[in-house]
Amino acid sequence: MTKSQRTALAVLSAAMLMTILDGSIVTVAMPAIQQDLGFSPAGLSWTVNAYLIAFGGLLLLAGRLGDLIGRKTMFVVGNIVFTAASVLAGVATGPAVLVAARFLQGVGSAIAASVVLGILVTIFTEPRQRATAIGVFSFTGAAGASIGQVLGGVLTDALNWHWIFLINVPIGVVTVLVARKALPGDRGLGWSAGADVPGAALVTAGLMLGIYTVVEVERYGWASAHTLGLGAAAAALLAAFVIRQATVANPLLPLRILRSRTVSGANVVQMLTLAAMFAFQIIVALYLQKVLGYSASQTGLAMLPAAVAIGAVSLFASARLITRFGERAVLIAGLVLLLAGMSWLTRLPVDAGYVIDVLPVMVAVSGGGLVLPALTALGMSGAEADDAGLASGLFNTTQQVGMAIGVAVLSTLAAARTGTELVAGASEAVALTSGYRLAFAVAAGLLAAALVVSVTVLRRDRTADAPVTEVVPAF
């Protein structure tokens, strides 16, 4: 790996670290934000939801725009928008300003993050180097999620909540300055290659409405008119988008990218896996605090072994294993480890001991250090040079959708089971534990489904390298 490649990888990883970190750092500071700015309980959730809706809704569009006008340009612009929005969030004096700033942060993150993988795979073309780069990149994601929770608490306690946003400013400025020199320039295909404005409106509106519907499920319920009505509207918008892409001359999303079983299968596996694992991260934290009585800092330390294990495997083992055995084999091995860990959680007692009942799971989730790099390589494997930004945007979109759905489904199921147990006369600790165990069982089912798809769909794709001349169903 050359010096210029290492510098480019550092810039891309720093930007992704900032994006992932910002998604988790807010959760710890929410009580302080609510008290200072006077948020209502329902309004407070929008400090997270506004970011998620903008981020998840714009990833696909932003990825394609990167192919059209240049991925380096999109990356730099995205980081500028994110940094400016971080300043606005850091100086916010009222709920409306903070929510607007969080939405803009999501916009900037989507613009930058959507093209990161597209840039990475064009810089690292040699298989071993690409596997190493993806391992480092995956480690960054795992580290960002864990650092965010710890750093959020430290900054909020030592200074104040404003600094959880202001800390992004120096990182963003340095990232922009270095990226202008370190990243290779690319002209893009030009607007004529796929500037489908109606299609862009359909997919952006459909994704934003869909994510909004999912994040509001806990408030309205799955069977409510709000959820069913908006969910149907989102599905209709996305269906109209797909129909348009199959018929328009210059589509925003050329459906040929879905021809590859590897690309399509990897996105499905990612959605299932992250639905399980992102919810796992949240629900384990709730269990440790509400049932075992851990403090926020103790919870962060208790979950630290998971981040260390994932990071160590991503950095030191994934590239070598992928080079030797292939992405599919490494992915399956990682999913088996994750499934074993999640299954272990389904037997959690009310009075669990950390070493016996929790720590083994934190070690088992090291499988994430195999799954994430393998999925990233598979998800980008069928992308042509002109579609790398689109493939990157699609991969990141399924990631966000999977996480949003996982949290909504598992948290709702856990709450419903807890409520039933409380009505039946169970203690709060017993009722909460029962709800969390149900959530872990469903998460295990999602991982089992991901494993089945990996075994049955992600076999060798003989058409992956063949020129694409027509649209073929993904499966």
N, C-alpha and C positions, 0 to 999 in steps of 0.2 A: 504494500500500500504506500503510495507516494505521499509526500508532505502535503501537496494540494488536496489529495483525496482525504487525508486525515483532517485537514482544516474544514473541508466541506462537510464531512461527517459530523464534526464537532458543532458546526453552525446548525445543521439540520436537527441534531439531537437536542441542542439547547432550546431551539424553538419548540420542539415537541415536548420537552420537559416543562417549559413554561405553560403550554396549553394544558397538559395533564395535571400539573400542579394547581393551576387555577381552577380546575374543575372540583378539586377536593379541599383546597385550602379554606374555602368559604364556609364549609359545613361546621367547622370548629368555632368560627367567630360569629355564627348566626345569633346566639343569645345576646352578645354585646352589641351587634348591629341593631337588633330589635329594640333594645333598651335605649340606645342612643338616638335613633332616628324615629322611633315611635311606630314601627311596623305593626300591623295586626298579625295574628298568627297565620291567617290565610295569605296575607300579602307578603309575609317573610319568605314563603316558599318561592316567590318569584325572583328572589336574588339568585336562585339556582335555575329555575325553569326558564327564565328569559335567556340565559346563556345557552341552555340545552336546545331550546327551540331554534334559535338563530344558528347555532353550530351545526346541529344535525340536519336542519332544513336546507342549508346552503352548500353542504359539502359536495354533492354531486354536480351542481351547477358550477361551483368554483373550480372543481377538478377539470371539467371540460373547457372552461375559459382559459385555464392554464395551457391546455393544448393549443388553443386558438391564438392567444396573444403572447404566450411565453410563460413557462413555469417559474423562471427566476423573477420575472416582473411581478407575478402574482404573489410569490413568497415574500418579496420585499414589501409590497403594498399591504399585504395581510399583517405583517409585523408592525408596520407603521400605524395602521388602524387600531390594532390591539394595544399598542403602547399608549396611543393618545386616549383610548377608552379607559385604560388603567389609571391615567392621570385624573380623568373625570370621575371615576369611581372612588379614587382615593380622597378627593376633595368634596365628595357629595355631602350635602347637608340635609337632604330629605329623601324619602322613599322613591319618589318619581325619578329623581336624577340618578339614583343608584341603579334602579331597574333598567333605565334607558342605557346607562353605561355598561351594565352587564350584557344587555342585548348587543351593543356595539362590540364588546369584547368577543362575544360569540361570532359575530360577523368577521372580525379580524382573524380569529382562530380558524374559522372555516376556510377563509381565503388562503391562509398560509399552510395549514395542516393538509388541505386537500391535495396539494402538489408535492408534498415532502417525499412520499414514496416514489412518485414519478421521477423526481430529480435523482433520488438515491439509485434507482435501478439503471438510470442512464449514465451515472458516474462509475458505478461498480458493475462491470460487465463480465468479469471473470468469476466463475461459480464460487470458488473458495472465498475470494474477497467479498463477493456479494453476501454470502452466508455470514461472514464475520461482521460486516456492516449491519446487516439486519439483526444480528445478535446484540450488538451494541445499542441499536435503535430500540429494540424490545426491552432491554435493560433500563433504558431511559424512561420508558413508559411505566414500568413497575416501580422504579425509584420515585417518579413524580407523584404517583398516587400516595405512597407512604410518606414521603417528605412533606407533602401538602398538609396532611393531618397534623404532623408534629410541628411544622413551621408555623401553621396557622395559630396553634395554641401558644407557641413561644412569642410570636410577634404581638398577638392580642394581649397577652398578660404583661409582657415587658414594655411595650409601647402603647399601641391601641390598634383597633381593627383597620384603620385607614392604611396601615403599612402592609397589610396582606395584598393590597392592590399596588401601592407605590413601589414595592420591591420589584415589580415587573419592569419598571421604567428603565433603570440602568441595564438590565438584561436585554430588553428590547432594543435599546439604542445601540448597544454593542453588536447585537445580532444583525441589525440592518447594515451597520457600517462594514462588518466583516463579510456579510453575504454578498454585498455589491462587488467585492473583489474575488471572493473565494469560489462562488458558484459559477459554473459555465453558463454563458449566455445562450439563449435560444430565441429565434424569431417567432416561432409559433406557426400554425398553419394558415392563419388569417381568418377573418370573419366569414368569408364565403364558404369555408369548409364545414360550417355547422352552426351558424348564428341563428338558431331557431328560437325566436323571441316568444312566440306562443307556447312552445314546448317548455322553455325555461320557466315561464309563469306557471304552467300546470304542475311541473315537478316540484318547484319551490313551495307553491301553495299547498300541494298535497302532502309533502313531507312535514312542513311546519304545522299544518292542521293535525296530521296524524300524531306527531310527537306531543303537541299540546293536549290532544285527547288522552294519550297514554299517561302523561304526567299528572293529569287531573282525575285519573281513575280513583285514586284513594279518597278524593273528596266527594265524587258523585256516585261511584260504584259502577261495576261492569254492566249491569242491566238497566241503567238509567237512560232516559231519553237523550240526555246530554251526550253520554258516551256513545250510544248506538247511532244517534243522528250524525254527530260529527265524525265518528269512525266511518260511517257509510259515505259521507261526503268526501273524506280523505281518500278512501278506496276508489271512488268514482273519478276523482281528479287524477290519481296515479294510473288508473286504467285508461283514461283518455290520453294521458301522456304516452303510454306504451303504444297505443293504437296510432297516435300521430307519428311516433318515431319509426314505426314500420312502414309508413306511407309517404312521409315528407322527403323531399329530394336531399336536403342537407340536415340530417337529424342532429340534435344536441347529443343524444346517446345512441350512437350506431349500435344496433342490436347484435351486430356480429361479435361484439365482445362477450356475449353470453353463449356463444357457440361452444366454447371450451368447457368441458365437464369440470376441468380442474379449477378454472376461475369461478364458475357458478357454484360448484360444490364447496370450495373454500369459503366463499361468502356465506353460504348456508351454515357451515360448521362454525364459522366465527360468530354468527348471530346467536346460535344455540349455546355455544360455550360462554360467551360474554354475558348472555342473559343469566346464566347460572353463577358465574364467578363474580360479576359486579354486585349482584344481590347478596352473594356470600359475604363479600367484604363488608357490606352495610349491616347485614343481619348478625354476623358474628360480633361486630362491635356493639350492637344493641344487647346481645345476650351477655357479653362480658360486663356491661355497665348496669343493665336493669335487673339481671338475675344474680350475677356473681358479685355485683357491687364495686366493680373497678372504677377508678377515676378516669378522666379523659387521657391523662398522660400515661397511666398504667395500661389502658387499652391500646394506645399507640405502641408502647413497648412490647405488649403481648403479641401484637400482630407484626412486629418488626421481623421476626424470623422468616415469615412468609416472603417479605420483600427481599430479604438477603438471599434466601434459597432460590427464588426466581431469578434474581440478578446474577447470582453465581453461575447458575446453569446456562442462562442466556449468554453470558460473557465467555465462559470457559469451556462449555461442552457442546452447545447447540450447533455451532458452525462445523466442528469436527464430525459430529454424529450425522448431520445432514449431508456433508460431503461423502461420508462413508456409506451410509445406509439409505439416503434419499429423504425428501421432505415427508412423504406419506408415512413411512415407517416411524419416523421420529414423532410425527403428529399423533399417530395411534398410541405410541408408548406414553406420550405426555397425557393424552386423554384418559388412559387407564389409570395413571397416577392420580389425576384429578378426581376421577370417579371413585377411586378407593377412599380418598380423603373426604369427599362429600358424603359418601355412604357411612363413614365413621361418625359423622356429625349427627346422623339420624337417631343415634342412641344417647345423645347428650343427657346427663342427669341434671337435676336441679342444683345439686351440690358438687358440680364437676371440679376435679383437680386439674390444674393447668398442665402439669407434666404428662399425666396419663390421658386426659380426655381432649385437650386442645393442641398441645405441642405437636403430636404426630400429624395432625392435619396441616399445621403450618409447614411441616417438612414435605408432606405429600403434594402441596400446591406448587412445589418446585417444578411439577409437571408443566406449569404455565410457562416456564422458561424454555421448554421444548415446543409447546403448542404455538406460542405467539410467533417465534421466528419462522417455524415451518409454515404456518398459515399465511404469513406475510409473503413468503417466497412463492407459495402456491397461488395466492390471490393475485400476484403481479406477473405470474409466469406466462400467461397467454396474451399479455398486452403487447401490441405492436408499438413501435417507437412513437407514432403519431397519437396513440391512445393512452400513453403512460399516465398522463394527468387524470384522464377519465377513470382508468382502472384504480388509481389511487383514491380518487374521490368516492368511487363506488365502494371500495373496501372500507374506507373510513365511515361511510354512511351506514353500512350494515353493522358496523361496530357500535355506533351511537344508538341505532334503532334497537339492537339487541340489548344494550345496557338499559335503555329506557323501559322496554317491555319487561325485562327481567325484574327490575325493581318494582314496577307497578304490580305485576302478577304475584310475585312471591311475598311482597309486603302486605298485599290485600288478603291473600290466603292466610298468612300468619295472623293478621289482625282478626279475621273472621273466626279462626279456630280459638284464639285467645278469648274472644268474646263469648263463644259457646261454652268454654270451660269455666269462665267466671260465672255465667248464669247457672251452671250446674253446681256451683259451690266450691270450686277449686280456689286455692290461694293464688295470689297474683303471680308469684314466682312459678308455680306449677302451670298456670294457664299460659304465661309467656313462653315457657320452655316448650310446651306442647305446640304452640303456634310456630315457634322457630324450627322445631323438628319437622313439622309438616313442610315448611319452606325448604329445608335442606333435602327432604325426600323428593320434592318436585325438581329441585336443582339437580339432584342426582339423575332424575329421569331425563332432563334436558341434556346432560352430559352423555348419557347412554345413547340418546338419539344422535348426538354429534358423532359418537363413535361408530354407530351404524352407517351414517352417511359417509364417513371417512373410509370405511371398509368397502362399501358397495359402490360409491360414486367416484371416489378419488383414485380409481385405478389409472393405469397409464393412458394418457390422452394421445392417441396416435395422430389426431388432426391438429394438435397444438401448434405445430410448426408449418402447417399447410396454409397456403394463401386462402383467404376468406372471400368467397364470391357470392354467398347468399346467406340469408338468415335461417338458422337451424335452431329448433328448441333446445334449451339448455340441458334437459335430461332426456 
